[in-house]
Amino acid sequence: MRDVVSRLCARLHRGYPSHDGRNPNMMPPHRDSPDRRKIARAATGARPATAWLLRPAAVAAVVFLLVACATRTSGNASDAVPSQTSLPALQPVPVDLTRYMGRWYTIATVPYLNEREYVGSYADWELRKDGRIDDNYFGRRYGFDQPVTGGTLVASVVPGSGGGKWRVTILWPFNVVVLTVYVDPDYRYTVRCEEDGSPIWILSRTPDMDDDVYAGLVRRLEGMGLHTEGLRRVPQHPGQIGQPGFMAPR
C-alpha cells in the first residue's frame, strides 16, 4: 500500500520534468526569474514544496485509506488492481549531473490529473551546494496567452546510482523515485520514469523534437518493456494544440 501513496503523490508532481504536477492548487503564481525559490516562497508564505501541496496531500491520504479498506475487505488477492509486475527491473543510466542540469522541455508525458490543461511545460534543474537538486517546473494553463506558473521540489541523488536515480520529496515523509533511463551522448534528449515504469517523461533541450527522434525514443521505451500507449505530446507552440497525438487544453 505504500506504493499506492507513492504513485498518488507522483501524480501530484510535475519530472519530468516534470518529472514533472499542473494542479492549480499546487502551482502558485510564479515569474520565470533566476531566483525562483524566493518568489515561490513569497507567493505562498512557505516553502513551495510544502504549502502548495497541503491540499493534494490530504486528498492522497483519504484515497490511500479507501484503497487500504478495499484491499482488506477483498476476499481474493486477485481482485486487486494488477500492477506492472511483469516489467523487467528498470535500471538508471549514469549521468553527468553538471551537464544534466538546466532547462528541459517536456515533449511528451502520460498526462495525469489536470496536466493535460497545460502547454509550454518545461523544467529547470539546479544543482545545490549540498548536492541536492532544485526541481523547478513551469507551464501555462489553458494556452500560450496565459501566465507561466510553477513550483519547486527538492531531489536527492540516490548513492551508487551514478546520478541517474533521484529521490524527490513531495511532502514529508512521502517521496517518489525517478529514474533516468536514457540520455543521448550530447545531452539533447532524455527519458525519465518512475521505478515501475509510469509515469514517463520525454524531455528535450529545445521545445522542438524531430518526429523520427521522438519515434525512436518511443521504440526504445517499448524495448524496455514499458507501456507507451498513454503518451501524449505536450504543445510547445500554439499551432500544435489539437494536432493528432498532442494534448488539447480546454
C-alpha atoms as an extended CHARMM CRD file, in Angstrom:
* protein
*
       250  EXT
         1         1  MET       CA              0.0000000000        0.0000000000        0.0000000000  PROA      1               0.0000000000
         2         2  ARG       CA              2.9780000000        2.2640000000        0.3960000000  PROA      2               0.0000000000
         3         3  ASP       CA              3.2900000000        2.0610000000       -3.4050000000  PROA      3               0.0000000000
         4         4  VAL       CA             -0.2540000000        3.3800000000       -3.7110000000  PROA      4               0.0000000000
         5         5  VAL       CA              0.6290000000        6.5160000000       -1.7670000000  PROA      5               0.0000000000
         6         6  SER       CA              3.8510000000        6.8840000000       -3.7280000000  PROA      6               0.0000000000
         7         7  ARG       CA              2.0320000000        6.7590000000       -7.0520000000  PROA      7               0.0000000000
         8         8  LEU       CA             -0.6970000000        9.1160000000       -5.8680000000  PROA      8               0.0000000000
         9         9  CYS       CA              1.9140000000       11.6450000000       -4.8180000000  PROA      9               0.0000000000
        10        10  ALA       CA              3.7100000000       11.1800000000       -8.1170000000  PROA      10              0.0000000000
        11        11  ARG       CA              0.5530000000       12.1300000000       -9.9890000000  PROA      11              0.0000000000
        12        12  LEU       CA              0.5470000000       15.3520000000       -7.9550000000  PROA      12              0.0000000000
        13        13  HSD       CA              4.1400000000       16.0270000000       -9.0060000000  PROA      13              0.0000000000
        14        14  ARG       CA              5.2510000000       17.5010000000      -12.2450000000  PROA      14              0.0000000000
        15        15  GLY       CA              9.8910000000       15.1060000000      -13.8830000000  PROA      15              0.0000000000
        16        16  TYR       CA              9.6130000000       15.4870000000      -15.7030000000  PROA      16              0.0000000000
        17        17  PRO       CA             10.2120000000       17.3160000000      -15.6780000000  PROA      17              0.0000000000
        18        18  SER       CA              8.4980000000       17.3620000000      -14.6090000000  PROA      18              0.0000000000
        19        19  HSD       CA              9.1430000000       14.6590000000      -13.9120000000  PROA      19              0.0000000000
        20        20  ASP       CA              7.3240000000       16.7450000000      -13.5450000000  PROA      20              0.0000000000
        21        21  GLY       CA              2.1050000000       18.4750000000      -11.3890000000  PROA      21              0.0000000000
        22        22  ARG       CA             -0.0370000000       21.0120000000      -13.0610000000  PROA      22              0.0000000000
        23        23  ASN       CA             -2.7540000000       21.2690000000      -10.4390000000  PROA      23              0.0000000000
        24        24  PRO       CA             -3.6140000000       24.9520000000       -9.8570000000  PROA      24              0.0000000000
        25        25  ASN       CA             -3.7550000000       24.2480000000       -6.1180000000  PROA      25              0.0000000000
        26        26  MET       CA             -0.1160000000       23.1800000000       -6.3670000000  PROA      26              0.0000000000
        27        27  MET       CA              1.2630000000       25.9400000000       -8.5570000000  PROA      27              0.0000000000
        28        28  PRO       CA              1.3540000000       29.4600000000       -7.0910000000  PROA      28              0.0000000000
        29        29  PRO       CA              1.7210000000       32.4450000000       -9.4290000000  PROA      29              0.0000000000
        30        30  HSD       CA              5.3510000000       32.4340000000      -10.4200000000  PROA      30              0.0000000000
        31        31  ARG       CA              7.5020000000       34.6670000000      -12.5760000000  PROA      31              0.0000000000
        32        32  ASP       CA             10.2030000000       32.9630000000      -14.5910000000  PROA      32              0.0000000000
        33        33  SER       CA             13.1450000000       34.6960000000      -12.9260000000  PROA      33              0.0000000000
        34        34  PRO       CA             16.5490000000       33.4970000000      -11.7260000000  PROA      34              0.0000000000
        35        35  ASP       CA             15.6010000000       33.4960000000       -8.0490000000  PROA      35              0.0000000000
        36        36  ARG       CA             12.6570000000       31.1020000000       -8.3410000000  PROA      36              0.0000000000
        37        37  ARG       CA             12.5910000000       29.7870000000       -4.7910000000  PROA      37              0.0000000000
        38        38  LYS       CA             12.3570000000       33.2310000000       -3.1890000000  PROA      38              0.0000000000
        39        39  ILE       CA              9.4590000000       34.2280000000       -5.4330000000  PROA      39              0.0000000000
        40        40  ALA       CA              7.6190000000       30.9730000000       -4.7620000000  PROA      40              0.0000000000
        41        41  ARG       CA              8.0330000000       31.4240000000       -1.0070000000  PROA      41              0.0000000000
        42        42  ALA       CA              6.7420000000       34.9860000000       -1.2310000000  PROA      42              0.0000000000
        43        43  ALA       CA              3.6910000000       33.8170000000       -3.1630000000  PROA      43              0.0000000000
        44        44  THR       CA              2.7470000000       31.0750000000       -0.6990000000  PROA      44              0.0000000000
        45        45  GLY       CA              4.1450000000       32.2740000000        2.6040000000  PROA      45              0.0000000000
        46        46  ALA       CA              6.0200000000       28.9740000000        2.9540000000  PROA      46              0.0000000000
        47        47  ARG       CA              8.3560000000       26.7080000000        1.0710000000  PROA      47              0.0000000000
        48        48  PRO       CA              6.6310000000       25.7490000000       -2.1950000000  PROA      48              0.0000000000
        49        49  ALA       CA              7.2950000000       22.0460000000       -1.6860000000  PROA      49              0.0000000000
        50        50  THR       CA              5.1060000000       22.2510000000        1.4330000000  PROA      50              0.0000000000
        51        51  ALA       CA              2.4920000000       24.9730000000        1.1840000000  PROA      51              0.0000000000
        52        52  TRP       CA              1.0110000000       24.2540000000       -2.2300000000  PROA      52              0.0000000000
        53        53  LEU       CA              0.9210000000       20.5120000000       -1.6250000000  PROA      53              0.0000000000
        54        54  LEU       CA             -1.0820000000       20.5110000000        1.5940000000  PROA      54              0.0000000000
        55        55  ARG       CA             -4.4470000000       20.0740000000       -0.0710000000  PROA      55              0.0000000000
        56        56  PRO       CA             -3.3600000000       17.3980000000       -2.5870000000  PROA      56              0.0000000000
        57        57  ALA       CA             -1.5650000000       15.5200000000        0.1920000000  PROA      57              0.0000000000
        58        58  ALA       CA             -4.7780000000       15.4020000000        2.2100000000  PROA      58              0.0000000000
        59        59  VAL       CA             -6.6510000000       14.0640000000       -0.7950000000  PROA      59              0.0000000000
        60        60  ALA       CA             -3.9680000000       11.4120000000       -1.3210000000  PROA      60              0.0000000000
        61        61  ALA       CA             -4.2490000000       10.3620000000        2.3180000000  PROA      61              0.0000000000
        62        62  VAL       CA             -8.0260000000        9.9190000000        2.0310000000  PROA      62              0.0000000000
        63        63  VAL       CA             -7.6930000000        7.8960000000       -1.1660000000  PROA      63              0.0000000000
        64        64  PHE       CA             -4.9850000000        5.7900000000        0.4870000000  PROA      64              0.0000000000
        65        65  LEU       CA             -7.3280000000        4.9210000000        3.3600000000  PROA      65              0.0000000000
        66        66  LEU       CA            -10.1020000000        3.9870000000        0.9310000000  PROA      66              0.0000000000
        67        67  VAL       CA             -7.7540000000        1.7460000000       -1.0450000000  PROA      67              0.0000000000
        68        68  ALA       CA             -6.4690000000        0.1540000000        2.1450000000  PROA      68              0.0000000000
        69        69  CYS       CA            -10.0030000000       -0.6180000000        3.3110000000  PROA      69              0.0000000000
        70        70  ALA       CA            -10.9940000000       -2.0250000000       -0.0670000000  PROA      70              0.0000000000
        71        71  THR       CA             -7.9090000000       -4.2390000000       -0.1320000000  PROA      71              0.0000000000
        72        72  ARG       CA             -8.5280000000       -5.5470000000        3.3700000000  PROA      72              0.0000000000
        73        73  THR       CA            -12.1690000000       -6.4010000000        2.6710000000  PROA      73              0.0000000000
        74        74  SER       CA            -11.4150000000       -8.2040000000       -0.5730000000  PROA      74              0.0000000000
        75        75  GLY       CA            -11.6130000000      -11.9580000000       -0.0980000000  PROA      75              0.0000000000
        76        76  ASN       CA             -9.3120000000      -12.7190000000       -3.0200000000  PROA      76              0.0000000000
        77        77  ALA       CA             -5.9640000000      -11.1080000000       -3.7580000000  PROA      77              0.0000000000
        78        78  SER       CA             -6.6850000000      -11.4510000000       -7.4700000000  PROA      78              0.0000000000
        79        79  ASP       CA             -9.4730000000       -8.8790000000       -7.0920000000  PROA      79              0.0000000000
        80        80  ALA       CA             -6.8960000000       -6.1430000000       -6.5930000000  PROA      80              0.0000000000
        81        81  VAL       CA             -5.8960000000       -3.9200000000       -9.4680000000  PROA      81              0.0000000000
        82        82  PRO       CA             -2.9920000000       -5.6300000000      -11.2470000000  PROA      82              0.0000000000
        83        83  SER       CA              0.3510000000       -3.8800000000      -11.2020000000  PROA      83              0.0000000000
        84        84  GLN       CA              3.0500000000       -3.9160000000      -13.8420000000  PROA      84              0.0000000000
        85        85  THR       CA              4.8230000000       -6.7850000000      -12.1050000000  PROA      85              0.0000000000
        86        86  SER       CA              5.7630000000       -8.3210000000      -15.4420000000  PROA      86              0.0000000000
        87        87  LEU       CA              8.0380000000       -5.4210000000      -16.2780000000  PROA      87              0.0000000000
        88        88  PRO       CA             11.7580000000       -6.0760000000      -16.0140000000  PROA      88              0.0000000000
        89        89  ALA       CA             13.5690000000       -4.2070000000      -13.2680000000  PROA      89              0.0000000000
        90        90  LEU       CA             14.4570000000       -0.7910000000      -14.6620000000  PROA      90              0.0000000000
        91        91  GLN       CA             17.9960000000        0.4240000000      -14.1420000000  PROA      91              0.0000000000
        92        92  PRO       CA             19.0500000000        4.0750000000      -14.2700000000  PROA      92              0.0000000000
        93        93  VAL       CA             21.7510000000        5.1520000000      -16.6590000000  PROA      93              0.0000000000
        94        94  PRO       CA             24.6460000000        7.1760000000      -15.2230000000  PROA      94              0.0000000000
        95        95  VAL       CA             24.5610000000       10.9010000000      -15.9130000000  PROA      95              0.0000000000
        96        96  ASP       CA             26.9840000000       13.7770000000      -15.5490000000  PROA      96              0.0000000000
        97        97  LEU       CA             24.9430000000       15.8900000000      -13.1660000000  PROA      97              0.0000000000
        98        98  THR       CA             26.6700000000       19.1180000000      -14.1600000000  PROA      98              0.0000000000
        99        99  ARG       CA             25.7620000000       18.5500000000      -17.8250000000  PROA      99              0.0000000000
       100       100  TYR       CA             22.3220000000       17.2680000000      -16.8820000000  PROA      100             0.0000000000
       101       101  MET       CA             21.2900000000       20.4520000000      -15.0880000000  PROA      101             0.0000000000
       102       102  GLY       CA             19.4820000000       23.3200000000      -16.7890000000  PROA      102             0.0000000000
       103       103  ARG       CA             16.3330000000       23.6010000000      -18.8520000000  PROA      103             0.0000000000
       104       104  TRP       CA             14.4390000000       20.6250000000      -20.2900000000  PROA      104             0.0000000000
       105       105  TYR       CA             11.2160000000       20.9840000000      -22.2740000000  PROA      105             0.0000000000
       106       106  THR       CA              8.5080000000       18.3690000000      -21.7930000000  PROA      106             0.0000000000
       107       107  ILE       CA              7.9490000000       16.8540000000      -25.2200000000  PROA      107             0.0000000000
       108       108  ALA       CA              5.6140000000       14.0660000000      -24.1110000000  PROA      108             0.0000000000
       109       109  THR       CA              4.2080000000       12.5490000000      -20.9650000000  PROA      109             0.0000000000
       110       110  VAL       CA              1.3980000000       10.3550000000      -19.6980000000  PROA      110             0.0000000000
       111       111  PRO       CA             -0.9920000000       13.1060000000      -18.5160000000  PROA      111             0.0000000000
       112       112  TYR       CA             -2.4120000000       12.8680000000      -15.0130000000  PROA      112             0.0000000000
       113       113  LEU       CA             -4.9220000000       14.9430000000      -13.0440000000  PROA      113             0.0000000000
       114       114  ASN       CA             -5.2270000000       18.2160000000      -14.9880000000  PROA      114             0.0000000000
       115       115  GLU       CA             -1.7690000000       18.1330000000      -16.5450000000  PROA      115             0.0000000000
       116       116  ARG       CA             -3.4360000000       17.9060000000      -19.9510000000  PROA      116             0.0000000000
       117       117  GLU       CA             -4.5920000000       21.5010000000      -19.3990000000  PROA      117             0.0000000000
       118       118  TYR       CA             -1.0160000000       22.8240000000      -19.5840000000  PROA      118             0.0000000000
       119       119  VAL       CA              1.1080000000       23.8610000000      -22.5490000000  PROA      119             0.0000000000
       120       120  GLY       CA              4.6940000000       25.0160000000      -22.9140000000  PROA      120             0.0000000000
       121       121  SER       CA              5.7710000000       22.8730000000      -19.9720000000  PROA      121             0.0000000000
       122       122  TYR       CA              9.4320000000       22.7230000000      -19.0050000000  PROA      122             0.0000000000
       123       123  ALA       CA             11.7460000000       22.0570000000      -16.0700000000  PROA      123             0.0000000000
       124       124  ASP       CA             14.8410000000       23.8400000000      -14.7990000000  PROA      124             0.0000000000
       125       125  TRP       CA             17.1370000000       21.7400000000      -12.6430000000  PROA      125             0.0000000000
       126       126  GLU       CA             19.6950000000       23.4140000000      -10.3900000000  PROA      126             0.0000000000
       127       127  LEU       CA             22.4640000000       21.5840000000       -8.5190000000  PROA      127             0.0000000000
       128       128  ARG       CA             22.7550000000       22.9120000000       -4.9660000000  PROA      128             0.0000000000
       129       129  LYS       CA             25.9140000000       23.2530000000       -2.9330000000  PROA      129             0.0000000000
       130       130  ASP       CA             24.7350000000       20.4680000000       -0.6140000000  PROA      130             0.0000000000
       131       131  GLY       CA             24.4860000000       18.0590000000       -3.5500000000  PROA      131             0.0000000000
       132       132  ARG       CA             20.7120000000       18.0750000000       -3.7500000000  PROA      132             0.0000000000
       133       133  ILE       CA             18.7810000000       19.3210000000       -6.7800000000  PROA      133             0.0000000000
       134       134  ASP       CA             16.1330000000       22.0060000000       -7.0770000000  PROA      134             0.0000000000
       135       135  ASP       CA             13.4740000000       20.6070000000       -9.4010000000  PROA      135             0.0000000000
       136       136  ASN       CA             11.7760000000       23.7370000000      -10.7610000000  PROA      136             0.0000000000
       137       137  TYR       CA              8.8630000000       23.1870000000      -13.1210000000  PROA      137             0.0000000000
       138       138  PHE       CA              6.6900000000       25.5420000000      -15.1680000000  PROA      138             0.0000000000
       139       139  GLY       CA              3.7860000000       25.6700000000      -17.5910000000  PROA      139             0.0000000000
       140       140  ARG       CA              0.8790000000       27.7500000000      -18.9100000000  PROA      140             0.0000000000
       141       141  ARG       CA             -2.6170000000       26.5900000000      -18.0460000000  PROA      141             0.0000000000
       142       142  TYR       CA             -5.1170000000       26.5440000000      -20.9250000000  PROA      142             0.0000000000
       143       143  GLY       CA             -2.9870000000       28.3430000000      -23.5050000000  PROA      143             0.0000000000
       144       144  PHE       CA              0.0690000000       30.3250000000      -24.5050000000  PROA      144             0.0000000000
       145       145  ASP       CA             -1.7210000000       33.5830000000      -23.7200000000  PROA      145             0.0000000000
       146       146  GLN       CA             -1.7630000000       32.6360000000      -20.0320000000  PROA      146             0.0000000000
       147       147  PRO       CA              0.9720000000       33.4370000000      -17.4760000000  PROA      147             0.0000000000
       148       148  VAL       CA              3.7010000000       30.9790000000      -16.5890000000  PROA      148             0.0000000000
       149       149  THR       CA              3.1670000000       29.3120000000      -13.2320000000  PROA      149             0.0000000000
       150       150  GLY       CA              5.3650000000       26.8260000000      -11.4530000000  PROA      150             0.0000000000
       151       151  GLY       CA              6.8740000000       25.4750000000       -8.2820000000  PROA      151             0.0000000000
       152       152  THR       CA              9.9420000000       23.7930000000       -6.7910000000  PROA      152             0.0000000000
       153       153  LEU       CA             10.6120000000       20.3600000000       -5.3440000000  PROA      153             0.0000000000
       154       154  VAL       CA             13.9030000000       19.0960000000       -3.9430000000  PROA      154             0.0000000000
       155       155  ALA       CA             15.5520000000       15.8910000000       -5.1360000000  PROA      155             0.0000000000
       156       156  SER       CA             18.3860000000       13.8560000000       -3.6490000000  PROA      156             0.0000000000
       157       157  VAL       CA             20.5910000000       11.6250000000       -5.7600000000  PROA      157             0.0000000000
       158       158  VAL       CA             20.4820000000        8.0080000000       -4.5840000000  PROA      158             0.0000000000
       159       159  PRO       CA             24.0440000000        6.9250000000       -3.6940000000  PROA      159             0.0000000000
       160       160  GLY       CA             25.5630000000        4.4220000000       -6.0870000000  PROA      160             0.0000000000
       161       161  SER       CA             23.1800000000        5.2890000000       -8.9280000000  PROA      161             0.0000000000
       162       162  GLY       CA             25.6760000000        7.2920000000      -10.9610000000  PROA      162             0.0000000000
       163       163  GLY       CA             23.3940000000       10.3170000000      -10.7480000000  PROA      163             0.0000000000
       164       164  GLY       CA             20.5700000000        8.6030000000      -12.6320000000  PROA      164             0.0000000000
       165       165  LYS       CA             18.2700000000        7.8630000000       -9.7060000000  PROA      165             0.0000000000
       166       166  TRP       CA             16.6290000000       10.6970000000       -7.7830000000  PROA      166             0.0000000000
       167       167  ARG       CA             14.5040000000       10.5740000000       -4.6640000000  PROA      167             0.0000000000
       168       168  VAL       CA             12.1080000000       13.5210000000       -4.8820000000  PROA      168             0.0000000000
       169       169  THR       CA             10.4230000000       14.7330000000       -1.7070000000  PROA      169             0.0000000000
       170       170  ILE       CA              6.7650000000       15.5570000000       -2.3450000000  PROA      170             0.0000000000
       171       171  LEU       CA              5.6150000000       16.2150000000        1.1980000000  PROA      171             0.0000000000
       172       172  TRP       CA              7.4440000000       14.6980000000        4.1440000000  PROA      172             0.0000000000
       173       173  PRO       CA              7.5130000000       11.7470000000        4.6300000000  PROA      173             0.0000000000
       174       174  PHE       CA              6.3000000000       10.9680000000        1.0960000000  PROA      174             0.0000000000
       175       175  ASN       CA              8.7200000000       10.8070000000       -1.8070000000  PROA      175             0.0000000000
       176       176  VAL       CA              8.9780000000        9.2610000000       -5.2360000000  PROA      176             0.0000000000
       177       177  VAL       CA             11.9340000000        7.7260000000       -7.0280000000  PROA      177             0.0000000000
       178       178  VAL       CA             12.5270000000        8.9060000000      -10.5850000000  PROA      178             0.0000000000
       179       179  LEU       CA             14.9520000000        7.1410000000      -12.9200000000  PROA      179             0.0000000000
       180       180  THR       CA             16.8210000000        8.4670000000      -15.9090000000  PROA      180             0.0000000000
       181       181  VAL       CA             16.5080000000        5.5170000000      -18.2860000000  PROA      181             0.0000000000
       182       182  TYR       CA             18.0680000000        7.2470000000      -21.2810000000  PROA      182             0.0000000000
       183       183  VAL       CA             20.0970000000       10.3150000000      -22.1700000000  PROA      183             0.0000000000
       184       184  ASP       CA             21.7710000000       10.7660000000      -25.5350000000  PROA      184             0.0000000000
       185       185  PRO       CA             25.5610000000       11.2920000000      -25.6300000000  PROA      185             0.0000000000
       186       186  ASP       CA             25.1700000000       15.0100000000      -26.3710000000  PROA      186             0.0000000000
       187       187  TYR       CA             22.5960000000       15.5500000000      -23.5970000000  PROA      187             0.0000000000
       188       188  ARG       CA             19.9910000000       16.8040000000      -26.0710000000  PROA      188             0.0000000000
       189       189  TYR       CA             17.2500000000       14.3200000000      -25.1160000000  PROA      189             0.0000000000
       190       190  THR       CA             16.4420000000       12.3440000000      -22.0100000000  PROA      190             0.0000000000
       191       191  VAL       CA             13.7390000000        9.9630000000      -20.8250000000  PROA      191             0.0000000000
       192       192  ARG       CA             12.6900000000        9.5910000000      -17.2010000000  PROA      192             0.0000000000
       193       193  CYS       CA             10.1310000000        7.4830000000      -15.3860000000  PROA      193             0.0000000000
       194       194  GLU       CA              9.2660000000        6.0460000000      -12.0120000000  PROA      194             0.0000000000
       195       195  GLU       CA             10.6570000000        2.7160000000      -10.8890000000  PROA      195             0.0000000000
       196       196  ASP       CA              7.5230000000        0.8810000000      -12.0330000000  PROA      196             0.0000000000
       197       197  GLY       CA              7.7250000000        2.4740000000      -15.4780000000  PROA      197             0.0000000000
       198       198  SER       CA              4.9410000000        5.0340000000      -15.1100000000  PROA      198             0.0000000000
       199       199  PRO       CA              4.5880000000        7.9770000000      -15.4470000000  PROA      199             0.0000000000
       200       200  ILE       CA              7.0380000000        8.6400000000      -18.2820000000  PROA      200             0.0000000000
       201       201  TRP       CA              8.5690000000       11.9490000000      -19.3460000000  PROA      201             0.0000000000
       202       202  ILE       CA             10.3150000000       12.5510000000      -22.6730000000  PROA      202             0.0000000000
       203       203  LEU       CA             12.3780000000       15.7470000000      -22.4410000000  PROA      203             0.0000000000
       204       204  SER       CA             14.4390000000       17.8530000000      -24.8120000000  PROA      204             0.0000000000
       205       205  ARG       CA             16.8380000000       20.7750000000      -24.5090000000  PROA      205             0.0000000000
       206       206  THR       CA             14.7470000000       22.6320000000      -27.0950000000  PROA      206             0.0000000000
       207       207  PRO       CA             10.9530000000       22.8940000000      -27.4380000000  PROA      207             0.0000000000
       208       208  ASP       CA             11.1260000000       21.0790000000      -30.7870000000  PROA      208             0.0000000000
       209       209  MET       CA             11.8330000000       17.4170000000      -31.4440000000  PROA      209             0.0000000000
       210       210  ASP       CA             12.0600000000       15.7720000000      -34.8360000000  PROA      210             0.0000000000
       211       211  ASP       CA              9.3290000000       13.1760000000      -35.3870000000  PROA      211             0.0000000000
       212       212  ASP       CA             11.8880000000       10.4880000000      -36.2000000000  PROA      212             0.0000000000
       213       213  VAL       CA             13.7880000000       11.2000000000      -32.9750000000  PROA      213             0.0000000000
       214       214  TYR       CA             10.5490000000       11.0380000000      -30.9880000000  PROA      214             0.0000000000
       215       215  ALA       CA              9.5340000000        7.7670000000      -32.6300000000  PROA      215             0.0000000000
       216       216  GLY       CA             12.9690000000        6.3480000000      -31.8700000000  PROA      216             0.0000000000
       217       217  LEU       CA             12.6740000000        7.2280000000      -28.1850000000  PROA      217             0.0000000000
       218       218  VAL       CA              9.2350000000        5.6170000000      -28.0040000000  PROA      218             0.0000000000
       219       219  ARG       CA             10.6290000000        2.4520000000      -29.5960000000  PROA      219             0.0000000000
       220       220  ARG       CA             13.4540000000        2.4940000000      -27.0600000000  PROA      220             0.0000000000
       221       221  LEU       CA             10.9210000000        2.6130000000      -24.2260000000  PROA      221             0.0000000000
       222       222  GLU       CA              8.9270000000       -0.2230000000      -25.7520000000  PROA      222             0.0000000000
       223       223  GLY       CA             12.1380000000       -2.2300000000      -25.9660000000  PROA      223             0.0000000000
       224       224  MET       CA             12.4700000000       -1.7950000000      -22.2070000000  PROA      224             0.0000000000
       225       225  GLY       CA              9.0100000000       -3.3150000000      -21.8100000000  PROA      225             0.0000000000
       226       226  LEU       CA              7.3170000000       -0.0280000000      -20.8820000000  PROA      226             0.0000000000
       227       227  HSD       CA              3.7420000000        0.7930000000      -21.8270000000  PROA      227             0.0000000000
       228       228  THR       CA              3.7400000000        3.8190000000      -24.1330000000  PROA      228             0.0000000000
       229       229  GLU       CA              0.1510000000        3.8570000000      -25.3770000000  PROA      229             0.0000000000
       230       230  GLY       CA             -0.7480000000        6.5810000000      -22.8700000000  PROA      230             0.0000000000
       231       231  LEU       CA              1.9580000000        9.0010000000      -24.0360000000  PROA      231             0.0000000000
       232       232  ARG       CA              0.6910000000       12.3560000000      -25.2840000000  PROA      232             0.0000000000
       233       233  ARG       CA              2.8090000000       15.1110000000      -26.7520000000  PROA      233             0.0000000000
       234       234  VAL       CA              2.8400000000       18.4500000000      -24.9490000000  PROA      234             0.0000000000
       235       235  PRO       CA              2.2040000000       21.5150000000      -27.1400000000  PROA      235             0.0000000000
       236       236  GLN       CA              5.2550000000       23.7750000000      -27.1270000000  PROA      236             0.0000000000
       237       237  HSD       CA              3.8580000000       26.0630000000      -29.8600000000  PROA      237             0.0000000000
       238       238  PRO       CA              0.2960000000       27.3720000000      -30.3690000000  PROA      238             0.0000000000
       239       239  GLY       CA             -0.0780000000       25.5750000000      -33.7030000000  PROA      239             0.0000000000
       240       240  GLN       CA              0.4210000000       22.1750000000      -32.0400000000  PROA      240             0.0000000000
       241       241  ILE       CA             -2.6800000000       22.4330000000      -29.8480000000  PROA      241             0.0000000000
       242       242  GLY       CA             -5.2660000000       19.9110000000      -31.0000000000  PROA      242             0.0000000000
       243       243  GLN       CA             -2.9840000000       18.2080000000      -33.5100000000  PROA      243             0.0000000000
       244       244  PRO       CA             -3.0210000000       14.3730000000      -33.5840000000  PROA      244             0.0000000000
       245       245  GLY       CA             -1.1110000000       12.9470000000      -30.6380000000  PROA      245             0.0000000000
       246       246  PHE       CA             -0.9490000000       16.2890000000      -28.7860000000  PROA      246             0.0000000000
       247       247  MET       CA             -2.8180000000       17.2600000000      -25.6600000000  PROA      247             0.0000000000
       248       248  ALA       CA             -5.6020000000       19.8040000000      -26.1600000000  PROA      248             0.0000000000
       249       249  PRO       CA             -6.2430000000       22.1170000000      -23.1820000000  PROA      249             0.0000000000
       250       250  ARG       CA             -9.7290000000       23.4680000000      -22.5590000000  PROA      250             0.0000000000
